[in-house]
Amino acid sequence: MKKRVDITDRNHFSQILLKWNNEKNDRKMPWKGEKNPYKIWLSEIILQQTRVAQGLAYYSKFIKTFPDIHQLAKASDDKVLKLWEGLGYYARCRNMHATAKYISKELNGNFPNRYESIKALKGVGPYTAAAIASFAFNQPYAVVDGNVYRVLARVFGIQQSIDSIEGKKYFTKLANELLDHAKPGLYNQAIMDFGASVCKPVNPLCNTCVFNKKCIAFLTGKAAMLPRKENKLIIQYRIFYFLVFNYKNKIAIQKRNDNDIWKGLYAFPFLESKKAMLMKTVIGKAVNYLDLKNTDIEFIDCSKTYVQKLTHQSINARFVTIKLANKPGGANRLIWVTKKQFGQYAFPQIINSYLSISFTKSI
């Protein structure tokens, strides 16, 4: 049977939380207290699936480069992706840019000011819409992110899985029941800060927690077991051989436009294999890739294995440097750049790792 708490306890929860926020919450971030919906939206998009420590620098760069939504909307895709480079989850960036263009052009730069209108924007879900609506417009919508799931699951001893449809509905209902409707923005920020700084995923500060006299997880010794998830993440393992073609001190790259990882970024041409290949096999496939049969080629180097872990994928890649005597016939679909020009393009993390460690050694 699900454990329920009466409305008195729920009211008491918000009172305790806001008291903690007033007296002990010293978590400082540049967007806290911000009322500009553009800046709030930008911070929330950047912080999705990103640690605050990493997101801070990106937020500052974006605000400095694009001080308003019109500036972001006018920027080229390549410029926006280059500024985003290293944050990962590039669909967030593409959606963000598309939304900026829509608001700038269709809404004359006026950010929607109602929850449902905000949630209808591309790349904006219930959590982000609730954050913008409450922080910018003081509307009573509760945010439900990883921090909130954790705090509620532990304090109220909730056993429902946070990744199930029923569980999400249950947590969302409870979060909105607990919300302080007079101060929704302040409350939402407080509960997220509390989850990040006190009710942490690992080594929570239970002994000094303001809820420890009522927290079911603490009283039953189950803090490490909550919140619960029922779905196991399935990881796809992929093997790439990036082909670093060198012709007259220029290197071939291409923009990724297919519906796969790194869409919109630049990369070396590559071969994908289900298992490791012998180098002679890689070279043979490289010859076919650019129709190099009538071109003298020289194998220069094969790098160590580089690894990049994505949410649902693990990429293992090696970089094979091949020097070409003639510009190949199949090269029109490639962009040929010098080493100095590499800084103009946004690359996946795994390629940037190679560029910073091995690239100069192999070219």
C-alpha positions, -999 to +999 in steps of 0.1 A: +000+000+000+013+035-009+022+056+021+003+088+022+008+118+044-019+142+054-022+178+042-009+191+075+024+173+071+026+186+035+021+222+045+048+217+072+071+204+045+070+236+025+074+257+056+105+237+067+120+239+032+115+277+029+129+283+063+160+262+054+162+283+022+162+316+041+186+305+067+211+280+053+209+279+015+240+296+002+241+280-032+249+309-056+243+308-093+240+337-118+205+329-128+190+326-093+164+353-088+164+361-125+131+373-140+141+375-176+124+345-193+151+344-220+179+340-195+159+315-174+151+294-205+187+295-216+200+284-182+174+255-180+182+242-215+220+243-208+215+226-174+194+197-188+216+166-183+245+188-174+263+194-141+259+229-127+297+233-125+300+226-162+270+246-172+280+278-155+308+286-180+285+278-210+257+300-196+281+329-193+294+324-228+260+323-243+247+354-224+278+373-234+276+363-271+238+364-274+225+390-249+189+387-262+169+362-281+171+381-314+209+378-314+207+341-308+181+337-336+203+356-361+234+335-354+244+307-378+240+271-369+277+266-369+284+295-346+258+283-320+270+247-322+306+258-318+297+277-286+278+246-274+308+223-282+316+199-254+282+201-236+269+170-255+232+162-262+234+184-293+196+180-300+191+204-271+212+230-289+194+225-322+160+228-306+171+258-286+182+276-318+150+267-336+129+280-307+149+313-306+142+318-343+105+311-338+102+335-308+122+362-326+103+360-359+068+348-350+064+364-316+085+395-322+109+384-295+082+382-268+087+351-247+054+332-241+041+340-205+017+311-199+027+275-189+010+257-218+024+281-244+059+277-229+056+239-229+046+240-266+080+254-276+104+230-293+127+214-268+107+225-238+091+198-216+070+200-184+100+206-161+115+234-181+081+250-187+073+249-149+107+265-142+102+293-166+065+299-156+073+300-119+107+318-119+098+345-146+060+348-141+053+335-106+029+309-118+021+279-095+037+250-114+060+226-096+093+216-111+101+179-110+137+171-118+162+145-105+167+166-073+130+168-066+124+131-073+151+123-048+139+146-020+103+135-023+111+098-026+132+099+005+112+122+028+079+105+020+093+070+015+078+067-020+085+033-036+071+040-070+097+041-098+105+075-111+109+061-147+074+046-149+044+064-162+025+059-129+055+070-109+059+102-128+023+111-124+024+103-087+055+125-081+041+153-102+008+153-083+027+153-049+051+180-060+022+203-070+004+196-037+035+206-018+041+237-038+039+271-021+014+289-044+023+323-029+060+318-037+063+291-064+096+303-079+113+306-045+099+272-035+110+255-067+145+269-065+147+259-028+138+222-034+162+219-063+190+235-042+181+212-013+184+181-034+217+193-049+234+203-017+218+183+012+198+154-001+226+144-025+226+112-046+256+099-027+265+106+009+235+128+017+238+150+047+211+131+067+224+138+102+221+176+098+191+175+074+161+197+085+138+168+076+155+140+095+129+138+122+102+130+096+122+116+066+110+080+061+141+070+042+164+083+070+143+067+098+142+033+080+178+034+068+168+033+031+182+066+018+206+049-006+177+028-021+156+058-031+144+069-055+137+037-074+141+030-111+128-001-128+142+002-163+178-009-169+197+013-194+206-006-225+240+005-240+248+002-277+285-004-284+298+011-316+333+009-333+344+037-355+375+041-377+379+078-385+398+084-417+421+114-415+428+120-452+457+144-457+461+161-491+487+189-495+486+196-458+448+199-458+425+175-439+391+162-450+361+168-427+324+166-433+292+179-417+270+153-402+235+158-414+220+123-409+197+114-380+224+099-359+246+111-331+265+144-335+240+158-361+251+193-372+287+188-360+318+181-381+338+149-382+364+131-402+349+106-426+345+073-408+338+036-412+317+017-387+322-019-378+305-044-355+339-057-345+376-047-347+391-048-381+426-055-393+444-024-405+447-037-441+409-041-441+405-005-429+428+007-456+410-013-483+376+002-472+392+037-471+402+032-507+367+023-517+353+052-495+369+079-517+374+059-548+412+060-543+421+032-567+441+054-591+456+075-563+488+068-545+482+066-508+505+063-478+494+049-445+509+072-418+495+062-385+467+046-365+459+061-331+452+044-298+415+037-290+395+067-279+363+062-260+333+085-256+303+074-235+269+088-244+236+081-225+227+051-246+259+045-266+296+038-260+318+048-289+353+032-294+372+049-321+406+049-337+420+075-361+437+063-392+459+089-410+463+084-447+483+107-470+470+112-505+492+120-536+462+133-556+429+148-547+404+120-550+374+120-573+350+114-544+363+144-525+336+169-535+314+160-506+342+168-482+356+200-468+394+204-469+408+225-441+442+234-427+452+228-391+446+264-382+411+263-395+400+234-372+391+259-345+363+273-367+343+240-366+324+222-338+335+186-333+323+158-310+342+153-278+360+122-290+375+141-320+385+170-298+403+146-275+422+132-305+430+167-318+444+178-285+465+147-279+475+129-311+467+150-341+500+169-344+520+137-339+503+120-369+502+148-395 
